[in-house]
Amino acid sequence: MDPLKQLGSIGSYNNVFGAAKAALPEQEEPNVSFLDVLKNVIADAVAANKQSDEDAIQLALGNVDDIERIQANIAKAEVATELLVNVKNTVVDAYNEVFRMSV
């Protein structure tokens, strides 16, 4: 027998998920502005780069035993910086697009 037929129809899946959503308590979504998100991205990038710099100094001084942690912090700093640059580029592109619109 077909395993999908054993599981039931798609409609019954929708009923199960709908019932599960109804059973969850309603949670208000926080009102987060774009400025708050941008500030958090910048703060995360700055903190990750600061930690990476401190790790590099400690590594140069020979005070480090955990190379894996340093590699993870460096990767985290790279990802945070890349995210910040991508967000900046997207904002600039959006601004330029709005600027080109005719009223």
N, C-alpha and C positions, 0 to 999 in steps of 0.2 A: 504494500500500500504506500502511496505517496506521503512522505513525511509532512508536507505542507497541509494535506487534507486532514491529517491527524491533529494538527495544531488548531485547525478551525479557520474560519474566514477572517478576512481583514477587518470586517465590521466588528467582530468580537474583540479584536485587538484595540480598536479605537475605543470601544466601550470600557475596556480594562484601563487604558491610559486616562480616559476621561474620569473614571471613578477614582483613580489614584490622585489626579490633580484636584478633584473635589474634596478628597480627604485631607489634603494638606492645608494648613492654616494660611489664610491670606497674608501675604507680606507686602508691605508698601515698598516700592522701589525708591531708593534714595534719590533725591534731586542733586545730581552731580553735574556741575558745569564743565564746559570744555576747558576753561581756565584752570579748574582744580585738577583735571586729568593731566593737563600740560605741566602744571607745577609738580605733580607727582612723578611724571616721567623725567623731568629735569633733575629733581632731587634724587631719584633712584640712580640716574646716570652719574651724577656728581659723587654720590656715596660709593658706588661701585668702583669708580675710577680712583677715588681717594684710597679705598681699601687695597686696590691693585698696586697703587704706588707705595703704600706702606709695606705690602708684602715684598715688593721688589727691593726695598731698602733692607728689610730684615734678611732676605735671601743673600744680598750682597755682603751683609755683615756676618753671615754664617749662623744666624740665630734661628734657623728654621729646620724643623724635622719633617714637616708634613708638606711635601711637594704637591701632592694631589689637591690639597686645599688651595694652594697658590694657583695651580692651573685652573681650578674651578672658578676662583675669584677673577682671574684674568679673562676667562671665557664670559663670565657674567658681565664684566665691564665692557667687553666688546659688543655683546648683545644689547646692553643698555644704550651704548653710544649709537649703535646702528639703528635702534628703535627711535632714539631721539632725532637722528638725522632724517629718517623716513617720515616721522611726524612733521618735522619742520618743512620738508619738501612738499608734503601734502598740503600743509597750510598755505605755503607760498603759492602753489598751483591753484588752490581754491581762491585765494585772494586775486590772483591774476585773472582767473576766469570771471569772477564777479566784476572786476575792474573793466573787462572788455565788453560786458553786457551793455546794450543800449537801452536807455530808459524811454 
